[in-house]
Amino acid sequence: MSVAFTREEDLEATAADLPDRPVSPHANLVTADGLAMIDAELAAARAAYAAAQAKGDIEADRTAMARATRDLRYWSARRGNAQLVETIPEGAVRFGGSVAIAREDGRVQTWRIVGEDEADPAKGSVSHVSPLARALMGKRVGDIAVVAGQDVEITAVD
């Protein structure tokens, strides 16, 4: 069916149309930066909700209201169960710290192990529940770990 034959209101999302963002069953460990990011996202969701509500025409802005409500639920849950972990250097790979690994093909990669919401592999951070982080946790410089079926050597821990 062509979009030309649909009503505009049929294209808008309602709260029932938008599924909740899944909340991880894992402990919500966060760094100080991760907690600040959650607070910023929660504030943005509150602002989006207030803006959608202030328009007064709920019918015309159902999509914005639904998104804001969904985001408020998600970020409120994440803030409510956030566990701030202070990073104390101890010479081993740990939550909040960085680790450099040397792969068998000669590549050296550095990763920071962070909470799920702040993980961004493209920027060098991975979630503490990722297979990579789980394989490296507790290791020290010189230790060998198996990552994606390959041996890697820990070359630096910060």
N, C-alpha and C positions, 0 to 999 in steps of 0.2 A: 504494500500500500504506500502511496506517495505521501510525503510529509505535508503536501498541500491539502490533503483531505483529513488532517488531524486537527483537533482543537488545541489551542495553545496551552490550556490548563492540563491537558493530558501529558504534555511534555515536562511539566514541572514536577519536581520531587516533593513528596510529603515525608513526614517523619517516619511513616510506615514503609516507604520505599527505600529509605537509606538504612542499610543494616548497620548495627553498631560496629565500631572498630574493635577487633578482638583484643582483649587484654591478656597479656601473657600469663601463663600459670607459674612462671619462674619468679624468684625473688626479684623485686624491682630495685636492684642496686644502682646507685647513681653517684657520679662524681659531683663536685661542687658546680662544675660547668653544666653537667646534666640536670641538676636541680634547678639552676637558673634558667635553663632552656625550657624545662617543664613549666616553671612559673610564667615565663614569657608566653608560651603557647596557651596556658590557661587564661592569662590576661587578654590575649588576642581573641580567644573564643568568647570570653565575656563581652568584649567590645563588639564583636560581630553579632552576638545575640542582642545586645542593647540597640545596636544600629538597626537590625531587622525589626525589632519590636517598636522602635521609635517611628518607623515609617507609618505605622497606624493601619496600613492596608495589608493585613495578614494574608488575605486571599491572593494578593498580587505578588507577595514575596515569600511564598511557602518554601521554596528551595533554600533561600538564605536562612530562614528560621530553622529548617530541618537540619541543615549542615551545622549551624551554630549549636543547636541542641545536642547533636551527636558528638561534636568536638568537646563540648562542655562535659558531657558524661565521661568521655575517654580521659581527658586531661585531669578531671577531678579525681577519677579512680587512680590514675598514675601518680598524682601528687599525694593522694591519701595513703598509698602504700610504698612510697619512695623511702629507701633506706640509704642515707648518706654514708659513704664509705670514705674515710680519710686515708689517703695514700701515704704510707710510711715506707721509705726505701729500706729494703731488707736483703737485696742481692738476688732475689728470686722473682720470677714472673708473677705478677699479682694484678688484681683489679685496680684500674686507674693508672697503671704503669705502662711503660713502653718496652717493647722487645724487638731486637733485630735478629733476623734469621737468615742463614745462608742456605740456599737450595742447592741441590746436586748439580743443576745446570749453570751455577755460578751467580745467579741472581741473589741480591741481598735486599730484603724487604724489612721495613720497620712498621710495627703495628702498635697502637695504643688500645688497651682493653678497657672498654667502657660499658655503660648500661645500654639496654636494648634501644631505647628511644634516641640516644645520641650517637649510635653507631653509624658510620658512614665509610664503608670500605674504600670508596673513591678518594677519600681524604685521609686514609690511613688509620681508621679506627674500626674495631670490630666488637661485637657484643660479647660479653662474658659467657654467654651460653652457646656461642658459635663453636663448631667443631675445631676450628683453628685455635681459639682461646682455650678451650678445654684441653687440647693436646699440649699446650705450652705452659699452662698454669703450674707454678711450683718449680719449674725448671730453672737452672742456673747457667751462667756462661760456660760453654763447653759441652753442655748436655746435648744429647740427640733426642729429637722427638719425631714422631711419624705424623706428617700432615698430608692429607690427600693421597695417602699411599706411598709417599716419598719421605726419605729421611731428610731432616733439616737440622742444622746445628745452631744453637743459640750463641750469637756472637756478642750481644750487648743486652743489658737489662738496666732500665732507668726507672 
